[in-house]
Amino acid sequence: MRLSAMNFASIGLAALAVATSAVPAVAKTLPAKPAAATRNAAIWQDRKLDAQARATALLAAMTRAEKLQLVRTYFPPFTMGKPGMPTDMIPSAGYMPGIPRLGVPTLRESDASLGVANQVEQRKGDTATALPSSLATAASFDPAVAYEGGRMAGAEARAKTFNVLLAGGVNLTRDPWGGRDFEYLGEDPVLAGNLAGASIAGVQSNHIISTVKHFALNAQETGRMIADSHLDWTALHESDLLAFNIAIARGKPASVMCAYNLVNTEHACESHELLTKVLRGDWHYQGFVMSDWGAVHSTVKAAMSGLDQQSGEELDKEIYFGEPLKAALAKGEVPASQLDTMVRNVLTGIFASGLYDNPTPVTAQAIDYNAHADVAQKAAEEGIVLLKNAGILPLAASAKKIVLIGGHADVGVLSGGGSSQVRSVGGVPIEIPLKGGPAAGFARTTWHNSSPLQALRALLPSAQITYVDGSDKAAAAQAAQQADLALVFATQWRTEAEDILDLKLPNDQDGLIAQVAGAQPKTVVVVESGGPVLMPWLDKVGAVLAAWYPGQRGGEAIANILLGKVNPSGHLPITFPASEAQAPRPAPIGLEIVKADDAASNAGSAGGQAKSFVVDYREGADVGYRWYAKQGLKPLFPFGYGLSYTQFGFGGFAVSQSAKGPVVSLDVTNKGQVAGATVPQVYATLPGGGTARLVAYGRVQLAPGETRHLTLPVELHALAHWQAGTRNWRIEAGDYRLTLGTQAGDEQASQSLHLAQATLPAAVR
Ligand code: BGC
């Protein structure tokens, strides 16, 4: 039997048996009020104190039973309605009963990367605003878009009475075929870290908690619960951990979610190195660490390594932080002071996010879905990348006969699958159940109700715009030939819990595109994908848009871009390789092992017998574009690449020192006829050599003919090397070569920056 940590259908009964017997009577009786509660009340309610001081005061007022209540969360779909469980439970991802006498809020957790997810349809018809995929947001290179998306999702969460969003996915994309590539922010630590931080800050501006996840090196989905990610710690600090470090500095998430996988032989949720040395020691992180769902494997080791809260506990083999933790405390295997630390961390997150002082409503509030859809549309419009344009876009308003082909473009746009999946406003025009596989229990192939066909018709009312589904290639080619222009909508679906096996568009869409392009030279391909795809037909088509999974108003966003109502400005946050063979790993590792024992591989600690297997991240810190550069490979489209309907020019590139560190400045001019935005990027090569890495970027919107002067801070930690011995960063003395361009490898200007040797603190500020 296939099992999945979130595979409700298949593990429901077994897990329910565990859950029912283990459900404690959390909400039955309130313990007697200790005297300390009264004494300290004024202290933890004092908003002038910092979060940790307030948490410490509140902790002192808690009983042992109350403390134990905060280090575990239930998986509501399994516990809802069970004896002893609170009745106000929302059956989403997680639930921690609060402590009313002390004002500790009940935590209601929902998934959130792309909007408020509702993978378990708790209330029939309950919908939320679907943002475009995080990869689309990353393509905007715009922290303001990331912040707005987070703010919107956080507001919706609060209005739905959730107060913890399992957001902030910042794992670096190391493989172009990753199942969750669409949920992450691409392959560069500076870009991903900044945008994740902005999105987290947006979520938490609603005084609710956001996570940053999945800590760390959760880079493939195949066997994600037994994959042992191997990477030298220094390289890890300089890549994936740098992304987390920046995201935490910018976003200040109240919680960190540790990952399913192992990191250098230890489960991420019981890695002392990660959870204590790096997070607490190096970065001085004060919030709480929650596990991923089904990622806990022990009581003593996990608690002593730095895990504060066991999430969705029924999904683990044992309720490790329930009775076993009590027993470990009684035996002194976990000292009482460690429980205090765990609880203080949880409380610190609750105070720091503002949740304690701004409790979430207990009943659902009204949501302005139109305003929220505007947020999603703007994110899509900024994130869509124009990859090729042989002069046929924007579509001429004079086009009379247009045919749309395939991709269900008559009714909607594709969504990615898994826990991040939003049941979007307007319903699901197409839903294709999975036929099996690790994601089958909780993912569906669905389309959001945002029809490119209708959007185009609304913008071109006098044109004849038709749709053919593309299942018959010859018929599609004939329709294309009879039209002035063909728009082929190509789709590639990805989901959490599975990787895709190659980068080809599935179901021979390549054949369809080739045949259509053969019949109609004015063929535009709109790719809705969760990451890179191969384009064997690229030379034959007139234009290509990477629309990612464009979300709630994806159809409108695509139509606006096609018609030039919005000038495309997205830039690739991820390299599109020319073939799978160019990537560090042409295919997922461990497929055979997973096939042989997939129960173990995707059922977390509750799973089968399979042993872990090693995924060797041989590229080290040279992730993504740095790998391709190091290998001397020319990808199909490089990181950072993206076209516009106008042209930009750069001038006056200079480097100088500010009080906060080096800054670059430049002038950007819109040399064309239409308004548009561009993304200047600055890459650095260190004195010791190595691959160039992104250290600064900006995004600027310009009217035709307009010039703006930009000053961009250089991310100093990206210029430094992690020092394992002293646990800090060193800037080597020497000349740093900074190049300005609009994509990796592009050098429109360069400058030398001389730096003296310096030490940087372990934590990015
Ligand atoms: C995912 C997390 C998610 C959690 C709760 C896990 O399967 O890896 O990203 O937050 O489920 O739904």
Boltz pocket constraint, residues with backbone or C-beta under 6 A from the ligand:
constraints:
  - pocket:
      binder: B
      contacts: [[A, 5], [A, 6], [A, 93], [A, 111], [A, 166], [A, 213], [A, 292], [A, 293], [A, 419]]
      max_distance: 6.0
